[in-house]
């Protein structure tokens, strides 16, 4: 399932809106559903349920990674702004 998670992670990016990422996830869900239909799995087959669970888990992992990335970027931007403000206020003038 690691390969699948990597595939999903490569299909989305932090620069995408949440709606764009959700469209990708919908396509992924539909593709997996088509594969499951080809396998003729019964709706209550434990393998089907496990696959669905793993798909949703992979999507949650991707969203967590994106949220973490965006949070760290905001922290870095805030730090850069604080550093610039400090430099403007306390740096020796005329150098």
Phi and psi restraints in degrees (range 20) as a CNS / XPLOR table:
assign (resid 1 and name C) (resid 2 and name N)
       (resid 2 and name CA) (resid 2 and name C) 1.0 -60.4 20.0 2
assign (resid 2 and name N) (resid 2 and name CA)
       (resid 2 and name C) (resid 3 and name N) 1.0 -42.1 20.0 2
assign (resid 2 and name C) (resid 3 and name N)
       (resid 3 and name CA) (resid 3 and name C) 1.0 -60.9 20.0 2
assign (resid 3 and name N) (resid 3 and name CA)
       (resid 3 and name C) (resid 4 and name N) 1.0 -40.3 20.0 2
assign (resid 3 and name C) (resid 4 and name N)
       (resid 4 and name CA) (resid 4 and name C) 1.0 -63.7 20.0 2
assign (resid 4 and name N) (resid 4 and name CA)
       (resid 4 and name C) (resid 5 and name N) 1.0 -44.7 20.0 2
assign (resid 4 and name C) (resid 5 and name N)
       (resid 5 and name CA) (resid 5 and name C) 1.0 -60.7 20.0 2
assign (resid 5 and name N) (resid 5 and name CA)
       (resid 5 and name C) (resid 6 and name N) 1.0 -42.1 20.0 2
assign (resid 5 and name C) (resid 6 and name N)
       (resid 6 and name CA) (resid 6 and name C) 1.0 -61.8 20.0 2
assign (resid 6 and name N) (resid 6 and name CA)
       (resid 6 and name C) (resid 7 and name N) 1.0 -40.7 20.0 2
assign (resid 6 and name C) (resid 7 and name N)
       (resid 7 and name CA) (resid 7 and name C) 1.0 -62.1 20.0 2
assign (resid 7 and name N) (resid 7 and name CA)
       (resid 7 and name C) (resid 8 and name N) 1.0 -45.8 20.0 2
assign (resid 7 and name C) (resid 8 and name N)
       (resid 8 and name CA) (resid 8 and name C) 1.0 -63.7 20.0 2
assign (resid 8 and name N) (resid 8 and name CA)
       (resid 8 and name C) (resid 9 and name N) 1.0 -43.5 20.0 2
assign (resid 8 and name C) (resid 9 and name N)
       (resid 9 and name CA) (resid 9 and name C) 1.0 -62.9 20.0 2
assign (resid 9 and name N) (resid 9 and name CA)
       (resid 9 and name C) (resid 10 and name N) 1.0 -34.2 20.0 2
assign (resid 9 and name C) (resid 10 and name N)
       (resid 10 and name CA) (resid 10 and name C) 1.0 -74.9 20.0 2
assign (resid 10 and name N) (resid 10 and name CA)
       (resid 10 and name C) (resid 11 and name N) 1.0 -21.7 20.0 2
assign (resid 10 and name C) (resid 11 and name N)
       (resid 11 and name CA) (resid 11 and name C) 1.0 -81.1 20.0 2
assign (resid 11 and name N) (resid 11 and name CA)
       (resid 11 and name C) (resid 12 and name N) 1.0 -16.3 20.0 2
assign (resid 11 and name C) (resid 12 and name N)
       (resid 12 and name CA) (resid 12 and name C) 1.0 -121.7 20.0 2
assign (resid 12 and name N) (resid 12 and name CA)
       (resid 12 and name C) (resid 13 and name N) 1.0 161.7 20.0 2
assign (resid 12 and name C) (resid 13 and name N)
       (resid 13 and name CA) (resid 13 and name C) 1.0 -146.1 20.0 2
assign (resid 13 and name N) (resid 13 and name CA)
       (resid 13 and name C) (resid 14 and name N) 1.0 158.7 20.0 2
assign (resid 13 and name C) (resid 14 and name N)
       (resid 14 and name CA) (resid 14 and name C) 1.0 -63.1 20.0 2
assign (resid 14 and name N) (resid 14 and name CA)
       (resid 14 and name C) (resid 15 and name N) 1.0 -23.0 20.0 2
assign (resid 14 and name C) (resid 15 and name N)
       (resid 15 and name CA) (resid 15 and name C) 1.0 -75.0 20.0 2
assign (resid 15 and name N) (resid 15 and name CA)
       (resid 15 and name C) (resid 16 and name N) 1.0 -15.9 20.0 2
assign (resid 15 and name C) (resid 16 and name N)
       (resid 16 and name CA) (resid 16 and name C) 1.0 -76.1 20.0 2
assign (resid 16 and name N) (resid 16 and name CA)
       (resid 16 and name C) (resid 17 and name N) 1.0 149.2 20.0 2
assign (resid 16 and name C) (resid 17 and name N)
       (resid 17 and name CA) (resid 17 and name C) 1.0 -73.1 20.0 2
assign (resid 17 and name N) (resid 17 and name CA)
       (resid 17 and name C) (resid 18 and name N) 1.0 164.4 20.0 2
assign (resid 17 and name C) (resid 18 and name N)
       (resid 18 and name CA) (resid 18 and name C) 1.0 -59.4 20.0 2
assign (resid 18 and name N) (resid 18 and name CA)
       (resid 18 and name C) (resid 19 and name N) 1.0 -38.1 20.0 2
assign (resid 18 and name C) (resid 19 and name N)
       (resid 19 and name CA) (resid 19 and name C) 1.0 -65.5 20.0 2
assign (resid 19 and name N) (resid 19 and name CA)
       (resid 19 and name C) (resid 20 and name N) 1.0 -40.6 20.0 2
assign (resid 19 and name C) (resid 20 and name N)
       (resid 20 and name CA) (resid 20 and name C) 1.0 -64.6 20.0 2
assign (resid 20 and name N) (resid 20 and name CA)
       (resid 20 and name C) (resid 21 and name N) 1.0 -42.9 20.0 2
assign (resid 20 and name C) (resid 21 and name N)
       (resid 21 and name CA) (resid 21 and name C) 1.0 -64.1 20.0 2
assign (resid 21 and name N) (resid 21 and name CA)
       (resid 21 and name C) (resid 22 and name N) 1.0 -39.0 20.0 2
assign (resid 21 and name C) (resid 22 and name N)
       (resid 22 and name CA) (resid 22 and name C) 1.0 -64.5 20.0 2
assign (resid 22 and name N) (resid 22 and name CA)
       (resid 22 and name C) (resid 23 and name N) 1.0 -33.9 20.0 2
assign (resid 22 and name C) (resid 23 and name N)
       (resid 23 and name CA) (resid 23 and name C) 1.0 -63.6 20.0 2
assign (resid 23 and name N) (resid 23 and name CA)
       (resid 23 and name C) (resid 24 and name N) 1.0 -41.2 20.0 2
assign (resid 23 and name C) (resid 24 and name N)
       (resid 24 and name CA) (resid 24 and name C) 1.0 -62.7 20.0 2
assign (resid 24 and name N) (resid 24 and name CA)
       (resid 24 and name C) (resid 25 and name N) 1.0 -45.5 20.0 2
assign (resid 24 and name C) (resid 25 and name N)
       (resid 25 and name CA) (resid 25 and name C) 1.0 -61.9 20.0 2
assign (resid 25 and name N) (resid 25 and name CA)
       (resid 25 and name C) (resid 26 and name N) 1.0 -37.3 20.0 2
assign (resid 25 and name C) (resid 26 and name N)
       (resid 26 and name CA) (resid 26 and name C) 1.0 -62.6 20.0 2
assign (resid 26 and name N) (resid 26 and name CA)
       (resid 26 and name C) (resid 27 and name N) 1.0 -43.2 20.0 2
assign (resid 26 and name C) (resid 27 and name N)
       (resid 27 and name CA) (resid 27 and name C) 1.0 -62.2 20.0 2
assign (resid 27 and name N) (resid 27 and name CA)
       (resid 27 and name C) (resid 28 and name N) 1.0 -41.5 20.0 2
assign (resid 27 and name C) (resid 28 and name N)
       (resid 28 and name CA) (resid 28 and name C) 1.0 -62.0 20.0 2
assign (resid 28 and name N) (resid 28 and name CA)
       (resid 28 and name C) (resid 29 and name N) 1.0 -47.2 20.0 2
assign (resid 28 and name C) (resid 29 and name N)
       (resid 29 and name CA) (resid 29 and name C) 1.0 -59.3 20.0 2
assign (resid 29 and name N) (resid 29 and name CA)
       (resid 29 and name C) (resid 30 and name N) 1.0 -42.9 20.0 2
assign (resid 29 and name C) (resid 30 and name N)
       (resid 30 and name CA) (resid 30 and name C) 1.0 -65.2 20.0 2
assign (resid 30 and name N) (resid 30 and name CA)
       (resid 30 and name C) (resid 31 and name N) 1.0 -40.4 20.0 2
assign (resid 30 and name C) (resid 31 and name N)
       (resid 31 and name CA) (resid 31 and name C) 1.0 -63.5 20.0 2
assign (resid 31 and name N) (resid 31 and name CA)
       (resid 31 and name C) (resid 32 and name N) 1.0 -43.6 20.0 2
assign (resid 31 and name C) (resid 32 and name N)
       (resid 32 and name CA) (resid 32 and name C) 1.0 -66.3 20.0 2
assign (resid 32 and name N) (resid 32 and name CA)
       (resid 32 and name C) (resid 33 and name N) 1.0 -38.9 20.0 2
assign (resid 32 and name C) (resid 33 and name N)
       (resid 33 and name CA) (resid 33 and name C) 1.0 -62.4 20.0 2
assign (resid 33 and name N) (resid 33 and name CA)
       (resid 33 and name C) (resid 34 and name N) 1.0 -40.0 20.0 2
assign (resid 33 and name C) (resid 34 and name N)
       (resid 34 and name CA) (resid 34 and name C) 1.0 -63.4 20.0 2
assign (resid 34 and name N) (resid 34 and name CA)
       (resid 34 and name C) (resid 35 and name N) 1.0 -41.6 20.0 2
assign (resid 34 and name C) (resid 35 and name N)
       (resid 35 and name CA) (resid 35 and name C) 1.0 -61.9 20.0 2
assign (resid 35 and name N) (resid 35 and name CA)
       (resid 35 and name C) (resid 36 and name N) 1.0 -41.3 20.0 2
assign (resid 35 and name C) (resid 36 and name N)
       (resid 36 and name CA) (resid 36 and name C) 1.0 -65.7 20.0 2
assign (resid 36 and name N) (resid 36 and name CA)
       (resid 36 and name C) (resid 37 and name N) 1.0 -37.1 20.0 2
assign (resid 36 and name C) (resid 37 and name N)
       (resid 37 and name CA) (resid 37 and name C) 1.0 -63.6 20.0 2
assign (resid 37 and name N) (resid 37 and name CA)
       (resid 37 and name C) (resid 38 and name N) 1.0 -41.0 20.0 2
assign (resid 37 and name C) (resid 38 and name N)
       (resid 38 and name CA) (resid 38 and name C) 1.0 -62.0 20.0 2
assign (resid 38 and name N) (resid 38 and name CA)
       (resid 38 and name C) (resid 39 and name N) 1.0 -33.6 20.0 2
assign (resid 38 and name C) (resid 39 and name N)
       (resid 39 and name CA) (resid 39 and name C) 1.0 -78.0 20.0 2
assign (resid 39 and name N) (resid 39 and name CA)
       (resid 39 and name C) (resid 40 and name N) 1.0 -6.3 20.0 2
assign (resid 39 and name C) (resid 40 and name N)
       (resid 40 and name CA) (resid 40 and name C) 1.0 55.1 20.0 2
assign (resid 40 and name N) (resid 40 and name CA)
       (resid 40 and name C) (resid 41 and name N) 1.0 43.8 20.0 2
assign (resid 40 and name C) (resid 41 and name N)
       (resid 41 and name CA) (resid 41 and name C) 1.0 -79.3 20.0 2
assign (resid 41 and name N) (resid 41 and name CA)
       (resid 41 and name C) (resid 42 and name N) 1.0 140.4 20.0 2
assign (resid 41 and name C) (resid 42 and name N)
       (resid 42 and name CA) (resid 42 and name C) 1.0 -70.4 20.0 2
assign (resid 42 and name N) (resid 42 and name CA)
       (resid 42 and name C) (resid 43 and name N) 1.0 149.6 20.0 2
assign (resid 42 and name C) (resid 43 and name N)
       (resid 43 and name CA) (resid 43 and name C) 1.0 -56.4 20.0 2
assign (resid 43 and name N) (resid 43 and name CA)
       (resid 43 and name C) (resid 44 and name N) 1.0 -27.5 20.0 2
assign (resid 43 and name C) (resid 44 and name N)
       (resid 44 and name CA) (resid 44 and name C) 1.0 -101.8 20.0 2
assign (resid 44 and name N) (resid 44 and name CA)
       (resid 44 and name C) (resid 45 and name N) 1.0 13.8 20.0 2
assign (resid 44 and name C) (resid 45 and name N)
       (resid 45 and name CA) (resid 45 and name C) 1.0 -66.9 20.0 2
assign (resid 45 and name N) (resid 45 and name CA)
       (resid 45 and name C) (resid 46 and name N) 1.0 127.9 20.0 2
assign (resid 45 and name C) (resid 46 and name N)
       (resid 46 and name CA) (resid 46 and name C) 1.0 -58.3 20.0 2
assign (resid 46 and name N) (resid 46 and name CA)
       (resid 46 and name C) (resid 47 and name N) 1.0 -32.2 20.0 2
assign (resid 46 and name C) (resid 47 and name N)
       (resid 47 and name CA) (resid 47 and name C) 1.0 -64.5 20.0 2
assign (resid 47 and name N) (resid 47 and name CA)
       (resid 47 and name C) (resid 48 and name N) 1.0 -40.2 20.0 2
assign (resid 47 and name C) (resid 48 and name N)
       (resid 48 and name CA) (resid 48 and name C) 1.0 -63.4 20.0 2
assign (resid 48 and name N) (resid 48 and name CA)
       (resid 48 and name C) (resid 49 and name N) 1.0 -46.3 20.0 2
assign (resid 48 and name C) (resid 49 and name N)
       (resid 49 and name CA) (resid 49 and name C) 1.0 -63.5 20.0 2
assign (resid 49 and name N) (resid 49 and name CA)
       (resid 49 and name C) (resid 50 and name N) 1.0 -39.3 20.0 2
assign (resid 49 and name C) (resid 50 and name N)
       (resid 50 and name CA) (resid 50 and name C) 1.0 -65.5 20.0 2
assign (resid 50 and name N) (resid 50 and name CA)
       (resid 50 and name C) (resid 51 and name N) 1.0 -43.5 20.0 2
assign (resid 50 and name C) (resid 51 and name N)
       (resid 51 and name CA) (resid 51 and name C) 1.0 -60.7 20.0 2
assign (resid 51 and name N) (resid 51 and name CA)
       (resid 51 and name C) (resid 52 and name N) 1.0 -44.1 20.0 2
assign (resid 51 and name C) (resid 52 and name N)
       (resid 52 and name CA) (resid 52 and name C) 1.0 -62.4 20.0 2
assign (resid 52 and name N) (resid 52 and name CA)
       (resid 52 and name C) (resid 53 and name N) 1.0 -41.6 20.0 2
assign (resid 52 and name C) (resid 53 and name N)
       (resid 53 and name CA) (resid 53 and name C) 1.0 -62.0 20.0 2
assign (resid 53 and name N) (resid 53 and name CA)
       (resid 53 and name C) (resid 54 and name N) 1.0 -44.4 20.0 2
assign (resid 53 and name C) (resid 54 and name N)
       (resid 54 and name CA) (resid 54 and name C) 1.0 -66.3 20.0 2
assign (resid 54 and name N) (resid 54 and name CA)
       (resid 54 and name C) (resid 55 and name N) 1.0 -34.5 20.0 2
assign (resid 54 and name C) (resid 55 and name N)
       (resid 55 and name CA) (resid 55 and name C) 1.0 -62.9 20.0 2
assign (resid 55 and name N) (resid 55 and name CA)
       (resid 55 and name C) (resid 56 and name N) 1.0 -50.0 20.0 2
assign (resid 55 and name C) (resid 56 and name N)
       (resid 56 and name CA) (resid 56 and name C) 1.0 -63.7 20.0 2
assign (resid 56 and name N) (resid 56 and name CA)
       (resid 56 and name C) (resid 57 and name N) 1.0 -36.7 20.0 2
assign (resid 56 and name C) (resid 57 and name N)
       (resid 57 and name CA) (resid 57 and name C) 1.0 -64.7 20.0 2
assign (resid 57 and name N) (resid 57 and name CA)
       (resid 57 and name C) (resid 58 and name N) 1.0 -41.5 20.0 2
assign (resid 57 and name C) (resid 58 and name N)
       (resid 58 and name CA) (resid 58 and name C) 1.0 -62.9 20.0 2
assign (resid 58 and name N) (resid 58 and name CA)
       (resid 58 and name C) (resid 59 and name N) 1.0 -42.2 20.0 2
assign (resid 58 and name C) (resid 59 and name N)
       (resid 59 and name CA) (resid 59 and name C) 1.0 -64.6 20.0 2
assign (resid 59 and name N) (resid 59 and name CA)
       (resid 59 and name C) (resid 60 and name N) 1.0 -43.5 20.0 2
assign (resid 59 and name C) (resid 60 and name N)
       (resid 60 and name CA) (resid 60 and name C) 1.0 -60.5 20.0 2
assign (resid 60 and name N) (resid 60 and name CA)
       (resid 60 and name C) (resid 61 and name N) 1.0 -41.3 20.0 2
assign (resid 60 and name C) (resid 61 and name N)
       (resid 61 and name CA) (resid 61 and name C) 1.0 -61.6 20.0 2
assign (resid 61 and name N) (resid 61 and name CA)
       (resid 61 and name C) (resid 62 and name N) 1.0 -43.0 20.0 2
assign (resid 61 and name C) (resid 62 and name N)
       (resid 62 and name CA) (resid 62 and name C) 1.0 -62.6 20.0 2
assign (resid 62 and name N) (resid 62 and name CA)
       (resid 62 and name C) (resid 63 and name N) 1.0 -44.7 20.0 2
assign (resid 62 and name C) (resid 63 and name N)
       (resid 63 and name CA) (resid 63 and name C) 1.0 -64.0 20.0 2
assign (resid 63 and name N) (resid 63 and name CA)
       (resid 63 and name C) (resid 64 and name N) 1.0 -37.6 20.0 2
assign (resid 63 and name C) (resid 64 and name N)
       (resid 64 and name CA) (resid 64 and name C) 1.0 -63.5 20.0 2
assign (resid 64 and name N) (resid 64 and name CA)
       (resid 64 and name C) (resid 65 and name N) 1.0 -45.2 20.0 2
assign (resid 64 and name C) (resid 65 and name N)
       (resid 65 and name CA) (resid 65 and name C) 1.0 -62.4 20.0 2
assign (resid 65 and name N) (resid 65 and name CA)
       (resid 65 and name C) (resid 66 and name N) 1.0 -39.9 20.0 2
assign (resid 65 and name C) (resid 66 and name N)
       (resid 66 and name CA) (resid 66 and name C) 1.0 -66.4 20.0 2
assign (resid 66 and name N) (resid 66 and name CA)
       (resid 66 and name C) (resid 67 and name N) 1.0 -43.8 20.0 2
assign (resid 66 and name C) (resid 67 and name N)
       (resid 67 and name CA) (resid 67 and name C) 1.0 -61.1 20.0 2
assign (resid 67 and name N) (resid 67 and name CA)
       (resid 67 and name C) (resid 68 and name N) 1.0 -42.1 20.0 2
assign (resid 67 and name C) (resid 68 and name N)
       (resid 68 and name CA) (resid 68 and name C) 1.0 -63.2 20.0 2
assign (resid 68 and name N) (resid 68 and name CA)
       (resid 68 and name C) (resid 69 and name N) 1.0 -45.2 20.0 2
assign (resid 68 and name C) (resid 69 and name N)
       (resid 69 and name CA) (resid 69 and name C) 1.0 -59.4 20.0 2
assign (resid 69 and name N) (resid 69 and name CA)
       (resid 69 and name C) (resid 70 and name N) 1.0 -48.1 20.0 2
assign (resid 69 and name C) (resid 70 and name N)
       (resid 70 and name CA) (resid 70 and name C) 1.0 -64.9 20.0 2
assign (resid 70 and name N) (resid 70 and name CA)
       (resid 70 and name C) (resid 71 and name N) 1.0 -37.5 20.0 2
assign (resid 70 and name C) (resid 71 and name N)
       (resid 71 and name CA) (resid 71 and name C) 1.0 -64.7 20.0 2
assign (resid 71 and name N) (resid 71 and name CA)
       (resid 71 and name C) (resid 72 and name N) 1.0 -45.2 20.0 2
assign (resid 71 and name C) (resid 72 and name N)
       (resid 72 and name CA) (resid 72 and name C) 1.0 -63.4 20.0 2
assign (resid 72 and name N) (resid 72 and name CA)
       (resid 72 and name C) (resid 73 and name N) 1.0 -37.4 20.0 2
assign (resid 72 and name C) (resid 73 and name N)
       (resid 73 and name CA) (resid 73 and name C) 1.0 -64.0 20.0 2
assign (resid 73 and name N) (resid 73 and name CA)
       (resid 73 and name C) (resid 74 and name N) 1.0 -42.5 20.0 2
assign (resid 73 and name C) (resid 74 and name N)
       (resid 74 and name CA) (resid 74 and name C) 1.0 -63.7 20.0 2
assign (resid 74 and name N) (resid 74 and name CA)
       (resid 74 and name C) (resid 75 and name N) 1.0 -39.4 20.0 2
assign (resid 74 and name C) (resid 75 and name N)
       (resid 75 and name CA) (resid 75 and name C) 1.0 -63.2 20.0 2
assign (resid 75 and name N) (resid 75 and name CA)
       (resid 75 and name C) (resid 76 and name N) 1.0 -43.6 20.0 2
assign (resid 75 and name C) (resid 76 and name N)
       (resid 76 and name CA) (resid 76 and name C) 1.0 -63.3 20.0 2
assign (resid 76 and name N) (resid 76 and name CA)
       (resid 76 and name C) (resid 77 and name N) 1.0 -40.6 20.0 2
assign (resid 76 and name C) (resid 77 and name N)
       (resid 77 and name CA) (resid 77 and name C) 1.0 -65.3 20.0 2
assign (resid 77 and name N) (resid 77 and name CA)
       (resid 77 and name C) (resid 78 and name N) 1.0 -41.0 20.0 2
assign (resid 77 and name C) (resid 78 and name N)
       (resid 78 and name CA) (resid 78 and name C) 1.0 -64.5 20.0 2
assign (resid 78 and name N) (resid 78 and name CA)
       (resid 78 and name C) (resid 79 and name N) 1.0 -40.9 20.0 2
assign (resid 78 and name C) (resid 79 and name N)
       (resid 79 and name CA) (resid 79 and name C) 1.0 -64.0 20.0 2
assign (resid 79 and name N) (resid 79 and name CA)
       (resid 79 and name C) (resid 80 and name N) 1.0 -42.0 20.0 2
assign (resid 79 and name C) (resid 80 and name N)
       (resid 80 and name CA) (resid 80 and name C) 1.0 -63.5 20.0 2
assign (resid 80 and name N) (resid 80 and name CA)
       (resid 80 and name C) (resid 81 and name N) 1.0 -39.5 20.0 2
assign (resid 80 and name C) (resid 81 and name N)
       (resid 81 and name CA) (resid 81 and name C) 1.0 -65.5 20.0 2
assign (resid 81 and name N) (resid 81 and name CA)
       (resid 81 and name C) (resid 82 and name N) 1.0 -41.3 20.0 2
assign (resid 81 and name C) (resid 82 and name N)
       (resid 82 and name CA) (resid 82 and name C) 1.0 -64.3 20.0 2
assign (resid 82 and name N) (resid 82 and name CA)
       (resid 82 and name C) (resid 83 and name N) 1.0 -42.9 20.0 2
assign (resid 82 and name C) (resid 83 and name N)
       (resid 83 and name CA) (resid 83 and name C) 1.0 -62.0 20.0 2
assign (resid 83 and name N) (resid 83 and name CA)
       (resid 83 and name C) (resid 84 and name N) 1.0 -42.7 20.0 2
assign (resid 83 and name C) (resid 84 and name N)
       (resid 84 and name CA) (resid 84 and name C) 1.0 -64.8 20.0 2
assign (resid 84 and name N) (resid 84 and name CA)
       (resid 84 and name C) (resid 85 and name N) 1.0 -40.5 20.0 2
assign (resid 84 and name C) (resid 85 and name N)
       (resid 85 and name CA) (resid 85 and name C) 1.0 -65.1 20.0 2
assign (resid 85 and name N) (resid 85 and name CA)
       (resid 85 and name C) (resid 86 and name N) 1.0 -41.9 20.0 2
assign (resid 85 and name C) (resid 86 and name N)
       (resid 86 and name CA) (resid 86 and name C) 1.0 -62.2 20.0 2
assign (resid 86 and name N) (resid 86 and name CA)
       (resid 86 and name C) (resid 87 and name N) 1.0 -46.3 20.0 2
assign (resid 86 and name C) (resid 87 and name N)
       (resid 87 and name CA) (resid 87 and name C) 1.0 -59.5 20.0 2
assign (resid 87 and name N) (resid 87 and name CA)
       (resid 87 and name C) (resid 88 and name N) 1.0 -43.3 20.0 2
assign (resid 87 and name C) (resid 88 and name N)
       (resid 88 and name CA) (resid 88 and name C) 1.0 -66.4 20.0 2
assign (resid 88 and name N) (resid 88 and name CA)
       (resid 88 and name C) (resid 89 and name N) 1.0 -32.8 20.0 2
assign (resid 88 and name C) (resid 89 and name N)
       (resid 89 and name CA) (resid 89 and name C) 1.0 -87.3 20.0 2
assign (resid 89 and name N) (resid 89 and name CA)
       (resid 89 and name C) (resid 90 and name N) 1.0 -37.4 20.0 2
assign (resid 89 and name C) (resid 90 and name N)
       (resid 90 and name CA) (resid 90 and name C) 1.0 -117.6 20.0 2
assign (resid 90 and name N) (resid 90 and name CA)
       (resid 90 and name C) (resid 91 and name N) 1.0 -8.5 20.0 2
assign (resid 90 and name C) (resid 91 and name N)
       (resid 91 and name CA) (resid 91 and name C) 1.0 -69.2 20.0 2
assign (resid 91 and name N) (resid 91 and name CA)
       (resid 91 and name C) (resid 92 and name N) 1.0 143.0 20.0 2
assign (resid 91 and name C) (resid 92 and name N)
       (resid 92 and name CA) (resid 92 and name C) 1.0 -60.8 20.0 2
assign (resid 92 and name N) (resid 92 and name CA)
       (resid 92 and name C) (resid 93 and name N) 1.0 137.4 20.0 2
assign (resid 92 and name C) (resid 93 and name N)
       (resid 93 and name CA) (resid 93 and name C) 1.0 -83.6 20.0 2
assign (resid 93 and name N) (resid 93 and name CA)
       (resid 93 and name C) (resid 94 and name N) 1.0 148.3 20.0 2
assign (resid 93 and name C) (resid 94 and name N)
       (resid 94 and name CA) (resid 94 and name C) 1.0 88.9 20.0 2
assign (resid 94 and name N) (resid 94 and name CA)
       (resid 94 and name C) (resid 95 and name N) 1.0 3.2 20.0 2
